[in-house]
């Protein structure tokens, strides 16, 4: 598989205040040398003559010298939490594993450019420690992410039952988490994962290949295999069967959106056959 990734920068913003001590682009609740005005403070508490406001001092009660105070800008941890179950090895009109690597590397690249630390967590039936990357601001993090995911082995007959355990490894400080999966998960497993991530800002990224539900043969026999259980069966495709498959995907899409609203997540981003950092940016900023 391709050894080097093509950088695709995306942009994101937070609707909450960061708690990081490293300088970056996000608003924090810490007073300091930033540019986001937060109010006035006694000069003796923040003795900075350059920020002395004489007009505000004359209006203060009791009379005292006051200075303008500002919020600092800080960093957050950004994670890609990825599903490495057997269904993520599916290749139809696109290669899901390559999409997974491209998206995760793009997030890592963009996070580091913004001054944020990027971490990678992955699981199938167990936590994939071989793919773990601790939150880092190093310049090669994106390339390391791409290489690990591109060359990773996706094992046969594996579900994603360890996903809640992997989610539990996210920092206890509020973080931005991109949950990347095909979301062919049992409802209880998905709910458990979302409950584990309830303290964080979560962006579900859904990988659905159009060959799964759109570009189906209109007529004839097909051999269907569940990649996670290994079960196979024959299916005679015709117009009504194709319509039912497409309708079931639409229902799953609506259920996933409803579940995201229920758990306070951002709206899910559906990738399709190709990844566009510009499209993900519009989704995040829209």
C-alpha positions in Angstrom: 0.0 0.0 0.0 1.1 3.6 -0.5 3.9 4.5 1.9 3.5 8.3 2.0 0.3 10.2 2.5 -0.9 13.2 0.6 -1.5 16.0 3.2 -5.1 17.2 3.3 -5.7 20.0 5.8 -9.1 20.4 7.4 -10.3 23.1 9.8 -12.3 22.7 13.0 -13.5 24.9 15.8 -14.7 24.2 19.3 -17.8 25.5 21.0 -16.3 25.0 24.4 -13.2 26.3 26.1 -10.0 24.4 26.0 -8.0 23.5 29.2 -4.6 23.0 27.6 -1.5 24.9 28.7 0.2 24.8 25.3 -0.4 27.8 23.0 -2.7 27.0 20.1 -5.9 28.4 18.4 -8.7 27.6 20.9 -10.3 29.8 23.5 -9.6 28.9 27.1 -10.9 30.0 30.5 -7.4 31.0 31.6 -6.6 34.7 31.9 -3.3 35.6 30.2 -1.8 37.3 27.2 -4.4 36.4 24.6 -6.7 38.6 22.5 -10.1 37.5 23.7 -11.4 40.2 26.1 -12.9 38.7 29.3 -13.3 41.8 31.5 -11.5 44.0 34.0 -9.3 43.1 36.9 -7.6 45.1 39.7 -4.2 46.3 38.6 -2.6 44.8 41.7 -3.8 41.4 40.7 -2.5 41.8 37.1 0.1 44.5 37.2 0.5 45.1 33.5 0.8 48.9 32.7 0.2 48.3 29.0 -3.3 47.1 29.8 -4.2 49.9 32.2 -7.7 51.4 31.4 -8.0 54.8 33.0 -11.6 55.3 31.9 -12.7 52.0 33.5 -10.6 52.9 36.6 -12.6 56.1 37.0 -15.9 54.2 36.8 -14.8 51.5 39.2 -16.4 51.2 42.7 -14.4 51.4 44.9 -12.0 53.6 43.0 -9.0 51.6 41.9 -6.8 51.1 38.9 -8.1 48.3 36.7 -6.6 46.6 33.7 -8.2 44.9 30.7 -7.9 41.1 31.1 -8.0 38.6 28.3 -8.4 34.8 27.8 -5.4 32.9 26.6 -5.5 30.6 23.5 -4.7 27.0 24.2 -4.5 23.5 22.8 -6.6 20.4 23.1 -6.0 16.7 22.4 -7.5 15.4 19.1 -8.1 11.7 18.7 -8.9 9.3 15.9 -10.7 6.3 17.5 -10.9 3.7 14.8 -12.9 0.5 14.3 -10.6 -2.3 13.1 -13.3 -5.0 12.9 -13.3 -7.3 9.9 -15.9 -5.3 8.0 -13.4 -2.5 7.7 -11.4 -4.7 5.3 -14.3 -4.4 2.8 -13.3 -3.2 -0.7 -16.1 -2.3 -3.2 -15.9 0.9 -5.1 -13.3 2.1 -2.5 -10.8 0.5 -0.1 -12.1 1.2 3.4 -8.7 0.6 5.0 -7.1 3.2 2.7 -9.9 5.7 3.5 -9.3 5.0 7.2 -5.6 5.8 6.8 -6.2 8.9 4.7 -8.8 10.4 7.1 -6.8 9.7 10.2 -3.6 11.1 8.8 -5.5 14.2 7.6 -6.8 14.7 11.1 -3.3 14.3 12.6 -1.8 16.7 10.1 -4.4 19.3 10.7 -4.3 19.0 14.5 -0.6 19.4 14.6 -0.7 22.5 12.3 -3.2 24.0 14.7 -0.9 23.3 17.7 -3.0 20.5 19.0 -1.8 17.0 20.0 -3.0 14.0 18.0 -3.5 10.5 19.3 -4.6 7.3 17.7 -6.7 4.5 19.4 -8.0 1.4 17.7 -9.8 -1.8 18.5 -11.4 -5.0 17.2 -12.3 -7.7 19.7 -9.4 -6.3 21.8 -7.5 -3.0 22.0 -5.0 -2.8 19.1 -2.0 -1.6 21.1 0.1 -2.1 18.0 -1.7 0.9 16.4 -1.7 3.1 19.5 -0.1 6.6 19.2 0.0 8.7 22.4 -1.1 12.3 21.9 1.8 14.1 20.2 2.7 17.3 18.4 5.6 15.9 16.6 5.8 16.7 12.9 5.9 13.1 11.8 2.7 12.1 13.6 0.6 12.2 10.4 3.0 10.0 8.5 3.2 7.6 11.4 -0.6 7.4 11.5 -0.9 6.8 7.8 1.8 4.1 7.8 0.4 2.2 10.8 -3.1 2.1 9.5 -2.1 1.4 5.8 0.0 -1.5 6.8 -2.2 -2.8 9.7 -3.6 -6.3 9.6 -7.3 -6.4 9.8 -8.0 -9.9 11.2 -10.8 -12.2 10.0 -13.9 -12.8 12.1 -13.3 -9.8 14.4 -16.0 -7.5 15.7 -15.4 -4.2 17.5 -16.5 -5.3 21.0 -13.4 -3.6 22.6 -14.4 -0.2 21.2 -15.7 1.0 24.6 -12.4 0.0 26.2 -10.4 1.9 23.6 -12.7 4.9 24.1 -11.9 4.7 27.8 -8.3 5.5 27.0 -9.1 9.0 25.8 -7.6 11.7 28.1 -9.8 12.7 31.1 -9.6 16.3 29.8 -12.2 17.1 27.3 -11.0 16.2 23.8 -12.1 16.3 20.2 -12.7 12.7 19.1 -13.2 11.5 15.6 -15.0 8.1 15.8 -14.2 6.4 12.5 -16.2 3.3 11.6 -18.6 1.7 9.2 -21.0 1.7 12.2 -22.1 -1.9 11.4 -22.3 -2.2 15.2 -24.8 -3.7 17.6 -26.9 -1.0 19.1 -25.8 -1.9 22.7 -22.2 -1.8 21.8 -22.5 1.6 20.1 -24.5 3.0 23.0 -21.8 1.8 25.5 -19.1 3.4 23.4 -21.0 6.7 23.2 -21.6 6.7 27.0 -17.9 6.2 27.5 -17.2 9.3 25.3 -19.9 11.4 26.9 -17.4 13.9 28.4 -15.9 14.6 25.0 -16.7 16.4 21.7 -17.3 13.5 19.3 -17.5 13.5 15.5 -18.8 10.2 14.0 -17.2 9.6 10.6 -19.1 6.9 8.7 -17.5 4.8 6.0 -20.2 3.4 3.7 -19.1 2.1 0.3 -21.8 2.7 -2.4 -21.3 -0.9 -3.4 -22.9 -2.0 -0.2 -26.3 -0.5 -0.9 -26.4 1.7 -4.0 -24.5 0.0 -6.8 -26.2 -3.4 -6.5 -27.0 -5.7 -9.4 -30.6 -5.4 -10.4 -31.2 -9.0 -11.1 -29.5 -12.3 -10.4 -27.9 -14.5 -7.7 -25.4 -13.0 -5.3 -23.3 -14.6 -2.6 -23.5 -12.6 0.7 -20.8 -13.0 3.4 -20.8 -11.4 6.9 -17.2 -10.5 7.3 -17.3 -10.4 11.1 -19.1 -13.7 11.7 -18.0 -15.5 8.5 -21.6 -16.6 7.7 -22.5 -16.9 4.0 -25.7 -17.2 2.2 -27.1 -16.9 -1.3 -29.5 -14.1 -2.2 -31.5 -13.7 -5.3 -31.4 -9.9 -6.1 -34.4 -8.3 -7.8 -36.0 -4.8 -7.6 -37.8 -5.3 -4.3 -34.8 -6.8 -2.6 -32.6 -4.0 -3.8 -35.1 -1.4 -2.6 -35.3 -3.1 0.8 -31.5 -3.0 1.2 -31.4 0.7 0.3 -34.3 1.4 2.6 -32.6 -0.4 5.5 -29.5 1.8 5.0 -31.6 4.9 5.1 -33.2 3.8 8.3 -29.8 3.1 9.8 -28.6 6.5 8.7 -31.6 8.2 10.5 -31.2 6.0 13.6 -27.5 7.0 13.8 -28.4 10.7 13.5 -31.0 10.3 16.2 -28.6 8.5 18.5 -26.0 11.3 18.0 -28.6 13.9 19.0 -29.6 11.7 22.1 -26.0 11.5 23.3 -25.0 15.1 22.5 -22.6 14.3 19.6 -22.0 16.2 16.5 -23.9 15.2 13.4 -22.3 12.2 11.7 -20.2 12.8 8.6 -20.8 10.2 5.8 -17.7 9.7 3.6 -18.8 7.6 0.7 -16.2 6.3 -1.8 -13.7 9.2 -1.5 -12.5 11.4 1.3 -12.5 15.2 0.9 -11.0 17.3 3.7 -12.9 20.3 2.3 -16.2 18.5 2.7 -15.3 17.5 6.3 -14.4 21.1 7.0 -17.7 22.3 5.7 -19.4 19.7 8.0 -17.4 20.8 11.0 -17.9 24.5 10.5 -21.4 24.5 9.2 
